[in-house]
């Protein structure tokens, strides 16, 4: 049996929910409320005594997740800006 291959990179996917419309840098228009797929690419930080990951890119898939909707656009976004937008959304609802 071959040894497992360890990759120094990983991709994680999450779904974020906006209760109100929102706008992030890079968008042409404001996006409606809904659930959005977000993908984060990370690299392993070398030389530490424990595993640690550094985010290298974050992407959002547009439009929102809904029956019949297929992603038509994938935009790279600032993860801190996404977190701020989600916090503002929660405060306003």
SEROKOL-762605 format. One record per atom (N, C-alpha, C, O, CB): x, y, z; residue in one letter. Coordinates in pm, whole numbers, padded with zeros to 5 digits, always signed. Glycine has a CB too. Example, Ala and Ser with C-alpha at 12.3 -4.5 7.8 and 13.67 -1.06 7.14 Angstrom:
2
+01319-00569+00780A +01230-00450+00780A +01320-00330+00780A +01424-00332+00846A +01131-00447+00905A +01285-00225+00708S +01367-00106+00714S +01290+00003+00787S +01341+00114+00804S +01408-00060+00572S 
***
This chain:
93
+00085-00117+00000X +00000+00000+00000X +00090+00124+00000X +00180+00134+00083X -00097+00000+00122X +00066+00219-00092X +00149+00339-00096X +00124+00428+00025X +00015+00430+00082X +00124+00417-00225X +00226+00502+00061X +00213+00596+00173X +00118+00708+00134X +00114+00748+00018X +00351+00653+00213X +00039+00760+00230X -00051+00871+00199X +00027+00994+00154X +00137+01021+00203X -00139+00905+00320X -00030+01066+00061X +00033+01187+00011X -00019+01304+00092X -00140+01323+00105X +00005+01208-00142X +00071+01383+00148X +00033+01500+00226X +00054+01624+00142X +00164+01647+00090X +00115+01509+00358X -00049+01702+00127X -00041+01824+00048X -00023+01944+00141X -00092+01955+00242X -00167+01842-00039X +00070+02034+00108X +00088+02153+00190X -00019+02259+00163X -00010+02370+00215X +00226+02212+00166X -00121+02225+00082X -00230+02318+00051X -00362+02248+00077X -00373+02126+00067X -00222+02369-00095X -00464+02330+00109X -00598+02273+00123X -00701+02378+00082X -00675+02498+00083X -00623+02225+00269X -00817+02329+00048X -00930+02414+00012X -01048+02374+00099X -01082+02256+00108X -00965+02403-00141X -01110+02473+00162X -01228+02446+00244X -01345+02526+00188X -01328+02637+00138X -01203+02482+00393X -01463+02467+00196X -01584+02534+00148X -01681+02552+00264X -01698+02462+00347X -01650+02453+00033X -01744+02668+00268X -01847+02696+00367X -01962+02766+00296X -01950+02807+00180X -01792+02783+00485X -02072+02779+00366X -02186+02854+00316X -02213+02965+00416X -02224+02940+00536X -02313+02762+00295X -02224+03088+00366X -02257+03202+00452X -02397+03250+00416X -02440+03238+00301X -02152+03317+00437X -02467+03304+00515X -02604+03350+00491X -02615+03499+00521X -02577+03546+00628X -02705+03271+00578X -02667+03572+00423X -02698+03713+00440X -02850+03727+00448X -02921+03675+00362X -02639+03800+00324X -02900+03797+00550X -03043+03822+00564X -03087+03944+00485X -03206+03959+00455X -03079+03839+00710X -02993+04030+00453X -03020+04151+00375X -02924+04157+00257X -02824+04086+00255X -03007+04279+00464X -02955+04241+00160X -02864+04257+00046X -02731+04314+00096X -02726+04378+00201X -02926+04350-00063X -02625+04290+00019X -02491+04331+00062X -02405+04361-00060X -02438+04324-00172X -02425+04222+00150X -02294+04428-00034X -02201+04466-00140X -02059+04449-00088X -02029+04488+00025X -02225+04613-00188X -01971+04391-00170X -01829+04378-00138X -01749+04435-00254X -01798+04440-00367X -01790+04230-00111X -01626+04478-00228X -01539+04526-00335X -01526+04417-00441X -01513+04299-00409X -01399+04566-00281X -01531+04458-00567X -01522+04364-00677X -01657+04328-00736X -01664+04275-00847X -01453+04240-00632X -01765+04355-00662X -01899+04329-00714X -01938+04440-00809X -01904+04557-00787X -02003+04316-00598X -02010+04405-00915X -02066+04505-01006X -02192+04567-00946X -02218+04686-00963X -02096+04444-01143X -02269+04485-00877X -02396+04529-00819X -02411+04469-00680X -02341+04375-00643X -02516+04490-00909X -02504+04526-00605X -02537+04473-00474X -02598+04334-00491X -02673+04310-00586X -02634+04568-00397X -02565+04243-00402X -02614+04106-00409X -02734+04089-00316X -02737+04146-00207X -02503+04005-00372X -02833+04012-00358X -02952+03993-00274X -02923+03903-00154X -02824+03830-00150X -03065+03933-00357X -03013+03911-00056X -03004+03822+00059X -03006+03678+00012X -03066+03646-00091X -03121+03849+00159X -02941+03591+00086X -02941+03449+00051X -02818+03379+00105X -02739+03438+00179X -02947+03431-00100X -02803+03254+00067X -02688+03174+00108X -02589+03169-00007X -02626+03149-00123X -02731+03031+00150X -02461+03187+00027X -02355+03195-00073X -02244+03097-00039X -02205+03083+00077X -02298+03338-00084X -02194+03029-00140X -02081+02938-00122X -01952+03019-00119X -01929+03103-00206X -02076+02830-00236X -01868+02993-00019X -01739+03060-00004X -01632+02951+00001X -01647+02851+00071X -01735+03151+00125X -01525+02974-00072X -01414+02878-00077X -01287+02949-00032X -01257+03060-00074X -01397+02819-00222X -01214+02881+00056X -01089+02938+00109X -00973+02846+00075X -00979+02726+00100X -01099+02959+00263X -00868+02903+00016X -00746+02828-00013X -00642+02864+00093X -00623+02981+00126X -00692+02858-00157X -00576+02761+00147X -00479+02781+00253X -00352+02701+00226X -00355+02597+00160X -00538+02742+00389X -00242+02752+00279X -00112+02683+00271X -00064+02651+00411X -00088+02726+00506X -00006+02770+00195X +00002+02538+00423X +00060+02498+00549X +00180+02588+00580X +00264+02612+00493X +00103+02348+00546X +00186+02636+00703X +00301+02716+00745X +00409+02619+00791X +00389+02541+00884X +00263+02818+00860X +00522+02625+00726X +00631+02531+00751X +00710+02569+00875X +00724+02687+00908X +00724+02526+00630X +00762+02469+00943X +00857+02492+01050X +00797+02507+01188X +00870+02531+01284X +00935+02611+01020X +00667+02496+01202X +00606+02508+01334X +00596+02370+01398X +00597+02268+01329X +00466+02574+01325X +00587+02367+01530X +00577+02239+01600X +00437+02180+01591X +00416+02063+01625X +00617+02256+01746X +00339+02259+01545X +00204+02208+01524X +00154+02259+01390X +00210+02353+01334X +00108+02251+01640X +00048+02199+01339X -00005+02240+01209X -00070+02378+01220X -00148+02404+01311X -00106+02138+01157X -00037+02464+01127X -00099+02596+01118X -00116+02628+00970X -00030+02595+00888X -00014+02705+01192X -00226+02694+00938X -00257+02725+00799X -00269+02874+00779X -00316+02947+00867X -00387+02655+00756X -00225+02920+00663X -00231+03061+00624X -00323+03073+00503X -00304+03005+00403X -00087+03118+00592X -00423+03160+00514X -00517+03180+00403X -00447+03254+00289X -00389+03361+00310X -00643+03259+00450X -00453+03197+00169X -00390+03261+00052X -00492+03323-00041X -00458+03414-00118X -00306+03159-00023X -00617+03277-00038X -00720+03333-00124X -00858+03291-00073X -00876+03182-00019X -00701+03288-00271X -00955+03381-00092X -01094+03353-00056X -01181+03391-00175X -01164+03498-00234X -01138+03429+00073X -01276+03303-00209X -01363+03324-00325X -01508+03311-00285X -01542+03233-00196X -01329+03225-00438X -01595+03388-00351X -01739+03375-00332X -01802+03340-00466X -01763+03393-00570X -01801+03506-00273X -01899+03251-00462X -01969+03207-00582X -02100+03284-00594X -02179+03289-00500X -01995+03053-00580X -02123+03343-00712X -02245+03418-00738X -02321+03350-00851X -02258+03297-00942X -02214+03566-00774X -02452+03349-00849X -02542+03408-00751X -02558+03319-00627X -02488+03219-00611X -02679+03433-00814X -02651+03360-00540X -02678+03285-00418X -02722+03143-00451X -02770+03116-00561X -02786+03356-00334X -02704+03054-00355X -02746+02915-00371X -02899+02910-00372X -02964+02958-00279X -02688+02825-00256X -02955+02853-00477X -03100+02837-00488X -03128+02727-00590X -03045+02702-00677X -03171+02971-00529X -03243+02663-00580X -03274+02560-00680X -03267+02617-00821X -03325+02722-00849X -03414+02500-00654X -03197+02549-00908X -03185+02594-01047X -03073+02694-01072X -03037+02717-01187X -03313+02655-01089X -03018+02753-00966X -02907+02848-00984X -02776+02771-00996X -02747+02683-00915X -02899+02948-00865X -02700+02804-01096X -02565+02751-01110X -02469+02867-01095X -02498+02977-01142X -02544+02676-01248X -02354+02844-01031X -02258+02954-01021X -02222+03007-01159X -02184+02930-01248X -02131+02909-00946X -02235+03136-01176X -02199+03199-01303X -02074+03284-01289X -02010+03321-01387X -02314+03285-01355X -02041+03313-01166X -01927+03400-01141X -01860+03359-01011X -01927+03326-00913X -01972+03550-01136X -01728+03360-01012X -01650+03334-00891X -01557+03453-00875X -01476+03483-00963X -01569+03197-00900X -01569+03521-00761X -01489+03641-00738X -01399+03623-00618X -01440+03568-00515X -01579+03763-00719X -01274+03669-00630X -01185+03668-00515X -01223+03785-00427X -01243+03897-00476X -01034+03676-00559X -01233+03761-00297X -01274+03864-00203X -01177+03869-00086X -01098+03777-00065X -01417+03838-00154X -01186+03978-00011X -01108+03995+00111X -01185+03927+00225X -01298+03967+00254X -01081+04148+00142X -01127+03826+00291X -01201+03756+00396X -01240+03847+00513X -01344+03826+00574X -01118+03641+00448X -01159+03947+00543X -01193+04040+00651X -01315+04124+00612X -01400+04152+00696X -01073+04132+00684X -01323+04164+00486X -01438+04240+00439X -01565+04155+00444X -01672+04204+00480X -01414+04292+00295X -01553+04027+00410X -01667+03936+00419X -01714+03925+00563X -01834+03933+00589X -01630+03797+00363X -01623+03906+00657X -01659+03896+00799X -01727+04023+00848X -01826+04016+00921X -01535+03867+00884X -01675+04140+00807X -01737+04267+00845X -01879+04277+00791X -01970+04320+00862X -01652+04385+00795X -01898+04237+00666X -02031+04243+00604X -02128+04149+00676X -02244+04184+00696X -02023+04206+00454X -02081+04031+00715X -02167+03938+00788X -02203+03993+00926X -02317+03977+00970X -02097+03802+00802X -02108+04056+00995X -02137+04116+01126X -02239+04228+01112X -02333+04235+01192X -02008+04171+01190X -02223+04315+01012X -02319+04423+00989X -02457+04367+00958X -02558+04420+01005X -02272+04514+00873X -02462+04260+00880X -02589+04197+00845X -02659+04147+00971X -02780+04165+00986X -02567+04081+00746X -02585+04084+01060X -02645+04031+01183X -02693+04144+01274X -02796+04130+01340X -02544+03944+01259X -02621+04256+01277X -02662+04369+01361X -02787+04437+01308X -02866+04491+01386X -02549+04470+01370X -02806+04435+01177X -02921+04504+01116X -03047+04418+01114X -03155+04467+01084X -02887+04546+00975X -03033+04290+01146X -03153+04203+01141X -03190+04152+01277X -03288+04078+01291X -03130+04085+01047X 
***
